[in-house]
Amino acid sequence: MRTPEHIILSRTDSIGDVMLTLPTAGLLKQHFPGVRITFIGRSYTAPVLACCEHVDGIITLEELAMDNTNHPVERLRSLDADTLVHVFPQRDIARWGKRAAIPHRIGTSHRLWHWSTCNERVPFSRRKSNLHEAQLNVKLLAPLGVEDAPSLASLRRLYGFKAPLPTEAVRNYLRPDRINVVLHPGSRGSAAEWGLSNFAALISMMDPSVYQCIITGTAIEREGYATHLPLDLPHVVDAGGAITLEQLVMLIGGAQALVAASTGPLHIAAATGIRAIGLYASRRPIHPGRWAPLGADAHALVNDVDCTDCAAGKACTCIGRIDPQRVMDLIIALR
């Protein structure tokens, strides 16, 4: 095929998944200077996509799925794109892309509907692979001639991600005379969690004269942690349910460290370059080999890389046995 001029990347799942797709956009820009990239995502991930210099346009799935049955096809056709890459399989988008007659439609061969909607199918399995999620995304570019296997070190340099400067409302959570540490205890069920008792222990280890702890999460997550974390301590502020995703990105970009399980905020922190401390189980497919944060100061902690229950694929609580002191040591090293 000729050099692509306009590529649509479609990934309509969670923030962390979208973050690990951004290096794919950077790699495409590297291989095809001048290419235009439009990203199809969910409406709630749009503020994250807006921070990536490699993304030239954003379309939300919600926008495409309006009541007018011809609208999504007409909208995609109007982009005059030559390539659609289904990074995350979504049946409706695959069907709309075919009806819009986008010339090159790329998807995995493991989805049955891609056999009728895609004319380029790449055979690989994410679940069985030893590659990182960001590397697996790149495998879908093989039909474009991008067949190299980039290292994680090279991919982390391709984020093109920059957090907006904090507004006054966000600056109120940060203290310029303290080391600001964002603690994100929840995962909305998308990852194994470290446990509120561990976060409470970590907070108690922090010297109030040195650290500022900012707790983040959704309003529902706040209901779960409010009675378990020492929110009344002088160095703790609670932003749970009080800020938008855009403000969360600002907050992370203005902090010095973030502690979380394998969640979107962890990957945002890694992309901004602050100290991103991730807490993981070693069970496939949720282990750090697949989902570790990518960043110059990113860290992925597990309790036991040889956990027998995790190796057997059993539900395991070993993530809860990661010693809070290990996390605190990484935070202390910032001083």
TORLODO-694094 format. One record per residue (C-alpha): z, y negated, x negated. Coordinates in nm, 2 decimals. Each point is the difference from the previous one (the first is absolute). Layout:
REM residues N
       pz       py       px
        Z        Y        X
...
END
This chain:
REM residues 335
       pz       py       px
     0.00     0.00     0.00
    -0.05    -0.36    -0.11
     0.29    -0.21    -0.11
     0.22    -0.07     0.31
     0.04    -0.36     0.11
     0.25     0.02     0.28
     0.25     0.29     0.02
     0.25     0.06     0.29
     0.32     0.18    -0.10
     0.17     0.15     0.30
     0.37     0.09    -0.02
     0.20    -0.04     0.32
     0.33     0.16    -0.09
     0.32    -0.15    -0.15
     0.07    -0.28    -0.24
     0.07     0.23    -0.30
    -0.33     0.18     0.06
    -0.19    -0.33     0.02
     0.17    -0.12    -0.32
    -0.12     0.30    -0.19
    -0.35    -0.05     0.12
    -0.02    -0.36    -0.14
    -0.08     0.13    -0.36
    -0.30     0.17     0.16
    -0.13    -0.34     0.10
     0.07    -0.13    -0.35
    -0.19     0.29    -0.15
    -0.30    -0.06     0.23
     0.00    -0.37    -0.11
     0.01     0.12    -0.36
    -0.30     0.24     0.04
    -0.20    -0.22     0.23
     0.05    -0.37    -0.09
    -0.08    -0.22     0.30
     0.06     0.27     0.26
     0.16    -0.11     0.32
     0.29     0.21     0.13
     0.12     0.00     0.36
     0.32     0.19     0.08
     0.07     0.16     0.34
     0.38     0.04     0.05
     0.27    -0.03     0.26
     0.10    -0.34     0.12
     0.35     0.04    -0.15
    -0.15     0.06    -0.35
    -0.23    -0.30     0.01
     0.26    -0.23    -0.18
     0.00     0.24    -0.29
    -0.38     0.02    -0.02
    -0.01    -0.38     0.00
     0.18     0.00    -0.33
    -0.27     0.20    -0.18
    -0.27    -0.20    -0.18
    -0.24     0.30     0.02
    -0.01     0.00     0.38
    -0.25    -0.25     0.13
     0.04     0.07     0.37
     0.25     0.17     0.24
    -0.07     0.17     0.33
     0.28     0.16     0.19
    -0.03     0.33     0.19
     0.16    -0.18     0.30
    -0.28    -0.26    -0.01
    -0.26     0.27     0.00
     0.16     0.21     0.28
    -0.04    -0.28     0.26
    -0.09     0.10     0.35
    -0.37    -0.08    -0.04
    -0.15     0.34    -0.09
    -0.29    -0.15    -0.20
     0.22    -0.25    -0.18
     0.11     0.21    -0.30
    -0.36     0.12    -0.07
    -0.14    -0.36     0.03
     0.28    -0.13    -0.22
    -0.06     0.25    -0.28
    -0.38    -0.04     0.03
     0.04    -0.38    -0.04
     0.16     0.04    -0.34
    -0.33     0.13    -0.14
     0.19     0.24    -0.23
    -0.18     0.27    -0.19
     0.30     0.23    -0.05
     0.30     0.11     0.20
     0.27     0.20    -0.19
     0.25     0.18     0.23
     0.30     0.00    -0.24
     0.21     0.11     0.29
    -0.18     0.20     0.26
    -0.01    -0.17     0.34
    -0.22     0.17     0.26
    -0.09    -0.32     0.20
    -0.10    -0.20    -0.31
    -0.21     0.29    -0.12
    -0.18     0.01     0.33
    -0.05    -0.38     0.02
    -0.13    -0.01    -0.36
    -0.27     0.26     0.08
    -0.10    -0.19     0.32
    -0.01    -0.32    -0.20
    -0.25     0.17    -0.23
     0.18    -0.08    -0.32
    -0.23     0.16    -0.26
     0.26     0.18    -0.22
     0.31     0.14     0.18
     0.24     0.19    -0.24
     0.29     0.22     0.11
     0.18     0.32    -0.10
    -0.17     0.33     0.08
     0.33     0.13     0.14
    -0.02    -0.19     0.32
    -0.22     0.17     0.26
    -0.13    -0.32     0.16
    -0.12    -0.13    -0.33
    -0.27     0.26     0.01
    -0.16    -0.18     0.29
     0.09    -0.36    -0.09
    -0.02    -0.02    -0.38
    -0.31     0.06    -0.21
     0.20     0.03    -0.33
     0.29     0.24     0.00
     0.23     0.05    -0.30
     0.17     0.35    -0.03
     0.37    -0.04    -0.10
     0.34     0.06     0.14
     0.27    -0.26    -0.03
     0.28     0.24     0.09
    -0.08     0.25    -0.28
    -0.09    -0.24    -0.27
     0.21    -0.09    -0.30
    -0.15    -0.35    -0.01
     0.18    -0.32     0.10
    -0.10    -0.15     0.34
    -0.17    -0.30    -0.17
    -0.21     0.25    -0.21
    -0.09     0.20     0.31
    -0.13    -0.31     0.17
    -0.24    -0.05    -0.29
    -0.15     0.35     0.05
    -0.17    -0.13     0.32
    -0.21    -0.24    -0.22
    -0.19     0.29    -0.16
    -0.31    -0.05     0.22
    -0.02    -0.35    -0.13
    -0.01     0.13    -0.36
     0.36    -0.08    -0.07
     0.10     0.34    -0.13
     0.24    -0.08    -0.28
     0.37     0.09     0.04
     0.19    -0.32    -0.07
     0.35     0.02    -0.15
     0.29    -0.13     0.20
     0.05    -0.26    -0.27
    -0.35    -0.13     0.06
     0.03     0.01     0.38
     0.32    -0.20     0.00
    -0.19    -0.28    -0.17
    -0.25    -0.01     0.28
     0.23    -0.10     0.29
    -0.12    -0.36     0.01
     0.32    -0.07     0.19
     0.19    -0.33     0.01
     0.30    -0.08     0.22
    -0.01    -0.34     0.16
     0.26    -0.25    -0.12
     0.32     0.02     0.21
     0.03    -0.25     0.28
     0.33    -0.19     0.04
     0.12     0.26     0.26
    -0.06     0.28    -0.26
     0.16    -0.19    -0.28
     0.32    -0.02     0.20
     0.04     0.37    -0.07
    -0.05    -0.03    -0.37
     0.24    -0.15    -0.26
    -0.16    -0.15    -0.32
     0.33     0.05    -0.19
     0.02     0.37     0.08
    -0.20     0.32    -0.05
    -0.15     0.05     0.34
    -0.02     0.37     0.10
    -0.17     0.10     0.33
     0.15     0.32     0.15
    -0.22     0.17     0.26
     0.20     0.29     0.13
    -0.23     0.13     0.28
    -0.34     0.15     0.01
    -0.09     0.01     0.37
    -0.01     0.38    -0.04
    -0.29    -0.01    -0.25
     0.21     0.13    -0.30
     0.31     0.19    -0.10
     0.28    -0.26    -0.02
     0.27    -0.05    -0.26
     0.28    -0.05     0.26
     0.21    -0.30     0.10
     0.30     0.12    -0.18
    -0.19    -0.02    -0.33
    -0.13    -0.35     0.08
     0.36    -0.11     0.08
     0.12     0.14    -0.33
    -0.27    -0.18    -0.18
     0.09    -0.33     0.16
     0.36     0.05    -0.10
    -0.10     0.04    -0.36
    -0.17    -0.34    -0.02
     0.20    -0.29    -0.14
    -0.02    -0.29     0.26
    -0.01    -0.25    -0.28
    -0.32     0.16    -0.13
    -0.19     0.15     0.29
    -0.13    -0.10     0.34
    -0.07     0.30     0.23
    -0.25    -0.05     0.28
    -0.01     0.28     0.26
    -0.34     0.04     0.18
    -0.13     0.21     0.28
    -0.12    -0.01     0.36
     0.23    -0.10     0.28
     0.03     0.36     0.10
     0.09     0.10    -0.36
     0.26    -0.28    -0.01
     0.17     0.16     0.30
     0.03     0.32    -0.21
     0.14    -0.16    -0.32
     0.20    -0.30     0.13
     0.32     0.20     0.04
    -0.04     0.21    -0.32
    -0.08    -0.27    -0.26
     0.25    -0.26    -0.13
    -0.19    -0.30     0.14
     0.31    -0.22    -0.01
     0.02    -0.01    -0.38
    -0.07    -0.34    -0.16
    -0.31     0.11    -0.19
    -0.17     0.18     0.30
    -0.24    -0.16     0.24
    -0.16     0.18     0.29
    -0.37    -0.06     0.08
    -0.04     0.30     0.22
    -0.21    -0.08     0.30
    -0.01    -0.36    -0.09
    -0.32    -0.04    -0.20
    -0.37     0.08     0.04
    -0.20     0.22    -0.23
    -0.15    -0.31    -0.16
     0.35    -0.13    -0.07
     0.11     0.34    -0.13
    -0.29    -0.01    -0.25
     0.11    -0.36    -0.10
     0.36     0.12    -0.04
    -0.10     0.30    -0.21
    -0.21    -0.22    -0.22
     0.28    -0.24    -0.05
     0.26     0.27    -0.09
     0.06     0.18    -0.33
     0.04     0.35     0.13
    -0.03     0.22     0.31
     0.15     0.34     0.08
    -0.15     0.22     0.27
    -0.13     0.35     0.08
    -0.37     0.06     0.01
    -0.09    -0.28     0.23
    -0.24    -0.30     0.03
     0.25    -0.25    -0.14
     0.04     0.21    -0.32
    -0.37     0.00    -0.06
    -0.02    -0.37     0.07
     0.28    -0.06    -0.26
    -0.19     0.21    -0.25
    -0.32    -0.19     0.06
     0.17    -0.34    -0.04
     0.14     0.11    -0.34
     0.37    -0.02     0.07
     0.23     0.30    -0.08
    -0.08     0.25     0.27
     0.25     0.29     0.02
    -0.12     0.28     0.22
     0.22     0.29     0.12
    -0.18     0.33     0.06
     0.04     0.37     0.09
    -0.20     0.23    -0.23
    -0.15     0.19     0.30
    -0.38     0.01     0.04
    -0.18    -0.20     0.14
     0.27    -0.28     0.00
     0.08     0.03    -0.37
    -0.05    -0.29    -0.25
    -0.30     0.17    -0.16
    -0.18    -0.08     0.32
     0.18    -0.32     0.12
     0.17    -0.17    -0.30
    -0.03    -0.38     0.00
    -0.26    -0.14    -0.24
     0.11    -0.30    -0.20
     0.08    -0.12    -0.34
     0.37     0.02     0.08
     0.00     0.28     0.26
     0.25     0.29    -0.01
     0.01     0.32     0.20
     0.34     0.19     0.01
     0.06     0.36     0.11
     0.32     0.19    -0.01
    -0.15     0.33    -0.13
    -0.37     0.04    -0.08
     0.06     0.38     0.01
     0.18     0.01     0.34
    -0.06     0.35     0.13
     0.01    -0.11     0.37
    -0.26    -0.27    -0.07
    -0.21     0.25    -0.19
     0.01     0.23     0.30
    -0.10    -0.28     0.23
     0.33     0.00     0.19
     0.17    -0.30     0.15
     0.23    -0.11    -0.27
     0.27    -0.27    -0.04
    -0.03    -0.02    -0.38
    -0.12    -0.37     0.02
     0.35    -0.08     0.12
     0.15     0.13    -0.32
    -0.17    -0.25    -0.22
     0.29    -0.18    -0.16
     0.03    -0.37     0.09
     0.10    -0.06    -0.36
    -0.36     0.09    -0.11
    -0.13    -0.27     0.23
     0.26    -0.24    -0.12
    -0.09     0.06    -0.36
    -0.36    -0.11     0.07
     0.13    -0.31     0.17
     0.24    -0.08    -0.28
    -0.28     0.02    -0.25
    -0.15    -0.31     0.16
     0.28    -0.22    -0.13
END
